[in-house]
């Protein structure tokens, strides 16, 4: 398909709630960014891909950069906000919180690896603040608090977090089954921190 020809519109209903319409527009933006890159991305092509008028896109996003900023915010949510919520959830062991963080990171790595690269490393995204550094800081906090609770043996949470943060991505691309690699990396993290989850009362 020529670069100046919009991708086929998605078959969607004419009337959609604002949150659904916004998601459709962002999904179209992500698909075009992955297919053709930053330079070929235009609001007009996003509108055509989403099956809406160009003016409809501008109701939600005032520019191409606003579209990209919204996609980056989604990536921050996947890698940081969702795992951070686990730290505030009562009744979980620190091991369960660690498992939840790993599951969120693996999902982001497997499902959105190329999009992450486009949003933060390719033209239009290079230099943007990345969620990975903040996600690493979240892991440091989790390890330190788990150590203080006596559930982890992590005397140097910062060094351990650096090791785990840089080491988890490899297995993501060497297995075909999402569930298998998630469980395996969760087990690896537990071994590294010498997790000793407390026994739950019967």
C-alpha positions as CSV (number, residue, x, y, z in Angstrom):
1,X,0.0,0.0,0.0
2,X,1.5,3.4,-0.9
3,X,2.6,5.5,2.0
4,X,0.2,8.3,1.2
5,X,-2.8,6.0,1.0
6,X,-4.6,5.7,4.4
7,X,-4.9,2.2,5.9
8,X,-8.4,0.7,5.7
9,X,-10.9,2.0,8.1
10,X,-11.8,-0.2,11.1
11,X,-15.5,-1.4,10.9
12,X,-16.9,0.5,13.9
13,X,-20.3,1.9,14.9
14,X,-21.2,5.5,14.1
15,X,-22.1,6.5,17.6
16,X,-19.7,5.5,20.4
17,X,-19.2,6.6,24.0
18,X,-16.3,9.1,24.4
19,X,-14.0,6.5,26.1
20,X,-14.6,3.9,23.4
21,X,-14.0,6.5,20.6
22,X,-10.8,7.7,22.3
23,X,-9.5,4.1,22.6
24,X,-10.4,3.5,18.9
25,X,-8.4,6.6,17.9
26,X,-5.4,5.5,19.9
27,X,-5.5,2.0,18.7
28,X,-5.5,3.4,15.1
29,X,-2.5,5.6,16.0
30,X,-0.6,2.7,17.4
31,X,-1.3,0.5,14.4
32,X,-0.2,3.1,11.9
33,X,2.9,4.0,14.0
34,X,4.0,0.3,14.0
35,X,3.2,-0.2,10.3
36,X,4.7,3.0,8.8
37,X,6.6,4.9,11.5
38,X,6.5,8.4,12.8
39,X,7.1,10.3,9.6
40,X,4.1,8.8,7.8
41,X,1.8,9.3,10.8
42,X,-0.8,12.1,10.2
43,X,-4.1,13.0,11.9
44,X,-5.8,12.4,8.6
45,X,-4.5,8.8,8.3
46,X,-5.4,8.2,11.9
47,X,-9.0,9.3,11.2
48,X,-9.2,7.1,8.2
49,X,-7.9,4.1,10.1
50,X,-10.3,4.7,13.0
51,X,-13.2,5.2,10.6
52,X,-14.0,8.7,11.9
53,X,-13.9,12.2,10.5
54,X,-10.7,14.2,10.9
55,X,-12.5,16.7,13.1
56,X,-13.5,13.9,15.4
57,X,-9.9,13.1,16.1
58,X,-9.3,16.8,16.9
59,X,-12.2,16.7,19.5
60,X,-10.0,14.3,21.5
61,X,-6.4,15.2,20.5
62,X,-5.3,18.6,19.2
63,X,-2.2,17.3,17.3
64,X,-0.1,14.4,16.2
65,X,2.1,15.0,19.3
66,X,-0.9,14.8,21.6
67,X,-1.8,11.4,20.1
68,X,1.8,10.1,20.8
69,X,1.7,11.6,24.3
70,X,-1.5,9.7,25.1
71,X,0.1,6.5,23.9
72,X,3.1,7.1,26.1
73,X,0.8,7.7,29.0
74,X,-0.8,4.3,28.4
75,X,2.6,2.7,28.4
76,X,3.4,4.4,31.7
77,X,0.1,3.0,33.1
78,X,0.9,-0.5,32.0
79,X,4.5,-0.5,33.4
80,X,4.1,1.6,36.5
81,X,0.6,2.6,37.6
82,X,-0.9,-0.9,37.5
83,X,2.0,-2.5,39.4
84,X,2.2,0.5,41.9
85,X,-1.4,-0.2,42.8
86,X,-0.3,-3.6,44.2
87,X,1.8,-1.9,46.8
88,X,-1.4,-0.3,48.2
89,X,-3.5,-3.4,48.0
90,X,-4.1,-4.8,51.5
91,X,-3.9,-8.5,52.3
92,X,-1.1,-9.3,49.7
93,X,2.2,-10.8,50.7
94,X,5.3,-9.1,49.3
95,X,5.9,-12.1,47.1
96,X,2.4,-11.7,45.6
97,X,3.1,-8.1,44.9
98,X,6.4,-9.0,43.2
99,X,4.6,-11.6,41.1
100,X,2.1,-9.0,40.1
101,X,4.8,-6.6,39.0
102,X,6.5,-9.3,37.0
103,X,3.3,-10.2,35.3
104,X,2.6,-6.6,34.3
105,X,6.2,-6.1,33.0
106,X,6.1,-9.4,31.0
107,X,2.8,-8.4,29.4
108,X,4.1,-5.0,28.4
109,X,7.3,-6.5,27.0
110,X,5.6,-9.3,25.0
111,X,2.5,-7.3,23.8
112,X,3.9,-3.8,23.3
113,X,7.7,-4.2,22.8
114,X,7.7,-2.7,19.3
115,X,5.3,0.1,20.3
116,X,7.5,1.0,23.2
117,X,10.5,1.3,20.9
118,X,8.6,3.5,18.5
119,X,7.3,5.8,21.3
120,X,10.6,6.3,23.2
121,X,13.5,5.5,20.8
122,X,12.5,6.3,17.2
123,X,12.1,9.8,15.7
124,X,9.3,11.6,17.4
125,X,9.9,9.8,20.6
126,X,13.6,9.8,21.2
127,X,14.4,11.8,24.4
128,X,10.9,11.3,25.9
129,X,10.9,10.3,29.5
130,X,10.6,6.5,29.7
131,X,8.6,4.5,32.3
132,X,11.4,2.0,32.7
133,X,13.5,4.1,35.1
134,X,10.4,4.8,37.3
135,X,9.4,1.1,37.1
136,X,12.9,0.2,38.4
137,X,12.5,2.7,41.3
138,X,9.1,1.0,42.1
139,X,10.9,-2.4,42.2
140,X,13.5,-0.9,44.6
141,X,10.8,0.2,46.9
142,X,9.1,-3.2,46.8
143,X,12.3,-5.1,47.5
144,X,13.3,-2.8,50.3
145,X,9.9,-3.1,52.0
146,X,9.8,-6.8,51.5
147,X,13.3,-7.1,53.0
148,X,12.2,-5.0,56.0
149,X,9.2,-7.3,56.5
150,X,11.5,-10.3,56.6
151,X,10.0,-11.8,53.5
152,X,12.9,-11.1,51.2
153,X,16.7,-11.4,51.7
154,X,17.8,-8.3,49.8
155,X,20.4,-6.3,51.7
156,X,21.1,-4.2,48.5
157,X,17.7,-3.5,46.9
158,X,19.1,-1.0,44.3
159,X,21.7,-3.4,43.0
160,X,19.2,-6.3,43.0
161,X,16.6,-4.1,41.2
162,X,19.2,-3.2,38.5
163,X,20.0,-6.9,38.0
164,X,16.4,-7.9,37.7
165,X,15.2,-5.0,35.6
166,X,17.9,-5.6,32.9
167,X,17.6,-9.4,33.1
168,X,13.9,-10.1,32.7
169,X,13.5,-9.1,29.0
170,X,15.5,-11.9,27.5
171,X,13.1,-14.8,28.4
172,X,10.2,-12.8,27.0
173,X,11.4,-13.5,23.4
174,X,12.4,-17.1,23.8
175,X,9.2,-18.9,24.5
176,X,5.9,-19.3,22.7
177,X,3.6,-19.5,25.7
178,X,2.8,-16.3,27.6
179,X,1.8,-18.1,30.8
180,X,4.8,-20.3,30.9
181,X,7.3,-17.4,30.6
182,X,5.5,-15.3,33.2
183,X,5.5,-18.2,35.8
184,X,9.2,-18.9,35.0
185,X,10.3,-15.3,35.4
186,X,8.2,-14.9,38.6
187,X,10.0,-18.0,40.0
188,X,13.3,-16.6,39.0
189,X,12.6,-13.3,40.7
190,X,11.6,-15.1,43.9
191,X,14.8,-17.1,43.9
192,X,16.9,-14.0,43.4
193,X,15.3,-12.3,46.4
194,X,15.1,-15.5,48.5
195,X,11.4,-15.0,49.0
196,X,10.0,-16.5,52.1
197,X,6.3,-15.7,52.0
198,X,4.6,-15.9,55.4
199,X,2.2,-18.8,56.0
200,X,-1.4,-17.7,55.8
201,X,-3.6,-18.7,58.8
202,X,-6.0,-21.6,58.1
